[in-house]
Amino acid sequence: MIPALYIVIPCYNEEEVLPLTAPRFLQKIDDLSRAGKISGESRVLFVDDGSKDSTWEIISSLAASDRRYMGIRQSRNRGHQNAVLAGLMEARDKCDITISIDCDGQDDISAMDEMVDAYLDGCEIVYGVRSKRDTDTFFKRFTAEGYYKLLRGMGVDVVFNHADYRLVSARVLKEFASFKEVNLFLRGMFPLVGFKSTSVYYERRERIAGKSHYPLKKMLALAFDGITSMSVKPIRMITVFGLIVSAFSFIAILWIIIAALGGGTVDGWASTACMMCFIGGVQMLFLGVIGEYVGKIYLETKARPRYIISERTEDKQAKP
């Protein structure tokens, strides 16, 4: 059976780049369909993550011009991870496979051919992995690669240099729907589902137009979410460090008692102040990490919806 493919594309304020990249995604659908790898029921699904510009109007216009374009709009901006999830959940009952990709044209769409081939060979998840980071600055390359190594050190099963460019089958999405986390880190969650998987490698290009809407602040927030959402090792490390500090403190207390009994003590504030500042700083840092976990528990227990779809291009097309 020839599979139906939905290309899921999150968009946020992409009015400059969307008219340039949308035809490329549709062309890829045509190419794969003519090659007999996907069915004619394949679609390009845009997810407007509460854009403030004309992104939704462009998506609606594309959908009106060709039925293979589809779009859904979130009620407000919820973030990249939630937008990807919304698109995947929208597509899971309508197709056999999905490929999530950003709309900026940086990810090589020719890698989709290898992804579909891997699926036809029996893989349920195919990760798009950057073969190199020549387009990144030294700072971004160093921090990104260091972060993936840190995640692995924390016990997170993450694919090195993989972001959110991946093929996922409807079978996997059906199981993934049972993951109810509010704090999303998709690149760390999909490996937890299991099933046969593989990777394809590609070179990432410069953005075609517009500017990135993922500044350093958002990157750091996603990075911290990735650690605290997928691993409890920071809490365990705090416990171990606390035991070490306690052991040294106990030894220091014994030394102080012995020195006091021997009459070798000298009044002074420097050592006391240093110790108090050190212990106080460590406590505040650790309380902050623990508080982050408590905050995530608080958000998870509320079980608020991870996305809310306010409009669909299909609804507009259905009107007389």
N, C-alpha and C positions, 0 to 999 in steps of 0.2 A: 504494500500500500504506500502510495506517495504521500509524504507528510505535508501538512499545512503549516506554514511558518508565519509567525507574527514577530516583526522587528519592533521592539519596545524602546521608545526614545523619550527620555525625560527632558523637559524644556523649561527654562526659567529666564525670561527676558532675552529671548533669542531672535528678535525680529530681524537682526542684521544677517545672521548666518543661516537661518532656517530656509529661506528661499533658495539658497545655494546648495544646501546638503539634501533637502527633501527629494529632488529629482534623482540624486545618486542612490538613495535608498530604494526608490521605486525601480530604478534601472537594475539594481542588484536582484530584486524580486523577479524581474523579467528574465534576467540571465539565468538564474537558478531554475526558473520554471521551464524555460526553453531547453535547458540541459536535462530536464526530466528528474531533477532532484527534489523539487517541491511542487505542490499542487497549485492550480490556478486560484485557489481560495486563500492564498497567502495575502497578508496585509502589512501595512506600515502603520503602527499605532503610536501616536504622539500623546504624551502626558504633560499637560500644561500645569506646572506647579505654582499656580497663583501668580502668574506674570503680571507686571504692571504696565507693560508696553502692549504692542499689537500682536503679540505671539498667538493668542487665541484666535484672533481674526484671521491671521494667516493660515492657521491650522484648519479653520472652518472653510476658508476659501479652497484650500487644497482638497479637502474632503468633498466639496461640491463639484470639483473639477474631475475627480477620479474616485470611484468607489473603493479602490484599494487603499486609499488614505483614510485613516480613522483618527479620532481624537477624543480624549476625555480631559476634563478640567477639574482640578481640585478647588474646593471652596476657598482655600487660602494657601499661602506658601507653607509647606510642611517640611521641606528639605529634600535633598537629592535621594536619599535612601528610601524615604516614604513614597516619593514619586515613582521610583523604579518598582517598588512593591505594588503600588496601585496598578501600574500597567501590567505586571505579571499576573496579578490576581484577576484583572479584567480579561486577560487573554487565555487563561488556563483552560477554560471550558469551550473555547472556540477554535483551538488549534492543537497541533501535535507537538510542536516545538516553538520556543521563543528564543530570540537573541536580543539581549539588552545592550544598548550602546548609546553614548552621548551624541548630541546632535551637532557638535562643533567641528566635526570632520577630522579630528586628530587620530582617532582609531581607524586603522586600515580596514575598510569594508571588504577587501578581497579575502581577508582571513575567514569570512563567512563561508566561503566555498569549502575550506578545510574543516570548519566546524560541522557543517552539514554532512560532509563525507564521514567524519568521525561518528556522528549520530547514526548514520546508515550502517556503520560497521558495529554498532551495538553500544556506543557510549551514551549515557543519559545526561551527563554534564560535560561541557567542553569549555575550559577556561581560556580566555584570550590573555596571553602573557607578553609583556614587553620584552623584546630581545635585548634592547639596550636603551639607555637614557641620555643619548647625545643631545637631545633638544632641551634638556633640563639644565638649570644652573647647577653649579657645584653644590651649593647649599641644599637645594631641593633634592638632588640626587643622593647626597650623603645622608640627609635626614630620612628620606623615603626608604632607602635600602636598610638603613639602621633600624627603622621602625619595624620593617618586616622581620628582621632578625630578632628584635625585642619581642614581638608577638610570639614567634616560635619559642623563644626562651621562656615565655610565660605559659607555654603549653597550648597555645591557640593553633589549631590546624588550618593554617592559611597558606595559599599558593603564592610563592614569592613573585613580586612584581605584577600581580594580578589586581585589577581594580574591579570594575563592574561590567566589563565586556565579556559576556559569556552566553553560551547556549545552554538552555535548560529544557528538558522534555516536560510534557504535560503530566507524565507519571510522577516526576520529581516534584512538580508544583503542587500536585494533589497532596503529597505527604508534607510538603513545606508549609501548606496552609494551616497545619496543626501547630506550627510554631507561633506562639502568641506574644512574643516579646514586643514591648513598646519601644525600647531602645534598640534600634536596628543597626547591625553591622553585617550587611549581606555577604561580603566576601569571606567572613568568618563563619557565617551560619550555613551556607550551602554545603561545605564539606561535611557538616554534621549529619546531613540527610543520608549520605552514603550513595549507593549505586555506582556503577562503573563510570569512571571519568578519565579525562585526559586533558592535555593542554596543546594549544597551537600558539606559535610565536610570530610576532609582527613588530614592525617599527612604527613608533608613534610620531606623527608629524606635528607641525605648528598649527595653531588654530587658524581656520580659513578666514574668518571675519569676526568682528566684535571683540569683546574682552571676556576673560574668565569671570564667572560669578562665584568662584570658590576661593576666596582669599585665605591668607595664612590663618586667620582666626577660626574659620570654618574647618580648615584642615586639622588644626590642633584639636578642635572639639571632636571631630570624627576619630582622630587618633586616640584620644583619651577614652572615648566611648568604646572603641574597639578593644582596649585593654580591660576596662572595668565591666564591659558587657559579656566578655567571652572568657574571662579568667578570674579566679579568686587568689591567684598567687601573690598579688600585692598585699592582701590581708595576711597571708601566711608569712610573707617576708617581714611584715611589721611585727608579727608575733616573735619570730626568731630574733630580730634585731632588739626587741624589747627584752628578751631573755638575756641577750649578750650584755646590754647596757645594765640590766639588773645585776648580773654576775660581777661586772666591773665595779658597780656601785657598792656591792656587798664587800668586795675586796678592799675598796677605798675606805669603807666604814671601819673595817678591822684595822687597817693601817692607821687611821685617825685615832682610834681608841688606844692602840699600842703606843703611838707617839705621844698621846696626851698623858698616859700613865708614866711614860718615861721622862716627861717634862720637856720634850723636844718641840713643842708647838710654838709657833710664832703667829701673833695676830696679823691678819691681812685680809684685804677685801678682793684682791685681783683673782685669786684662784676660785674663791667662792662665787664671784660674779660670773666668771667664765663658765663654771659648771652649771649655774642656774640658767644662763642664757642658752647653753647647749641643750640641756634637758628640756627647757621650755620650748625651744624651737622645734626639737624632735617631736614633742607632744603635739604641738599645733599642726605640724605637717601630717602626722599620723591621724590626728582627728579629722583633718581635711579629707584624707583618702577614705577613711571609714565613713565620713559623712557623704561622700560621693556614692558609695555603695548603698547607704541608707536611703539617699535620695532616689536612687534607681528602684529600690524596693518600693518606695512610696508611689512612684509613677506606675510601676507594674501592677500594684494592687488596685489602682484606680481603673485599670483596663479600659482606658479611653480609646476611641477608634484611631487607628494609625493613619487613616486618610478618609476624606469625605469627597465624593465626586459630585460636583454641582451641575455639570453639563456633559453631554455626549453629542458628538456630531451626528451620530445615528438618529438621535431624537429629532434633530432639526430636519434630517432627510426624510423622516417618517411623516412629517406634516404635509398636508395637501398644498 
